[in-house]
């Protein structure tokens, strides 16, 4: 699903500032490539890991702040028109 949409692949954590952030996808439909990129701290990701491994997803309500991805990720968004380079930092 590499061409499926922003947020449709699982990546290793990225360093944003001084924090390791795990990028995932929030989707109201359950279809990851229709969702919105979400960044979780290592602690929050650790709390969800077992459920992700067993079910392939987690169901949660999210609260966070919209943030711009670092410029080094601009190439990921280059092929998408009118897609803001944002993620929800939970």
ABEGO torsion letter per residue (X at the ends): XAAAEBGABBBBBBBBEABBBBBBBBBAAGBAAABBBBBBBAAAAAAAAAAAAAAGBBBBBBBBBBBBBBAAAAAAAAABBGBBBBBBBX
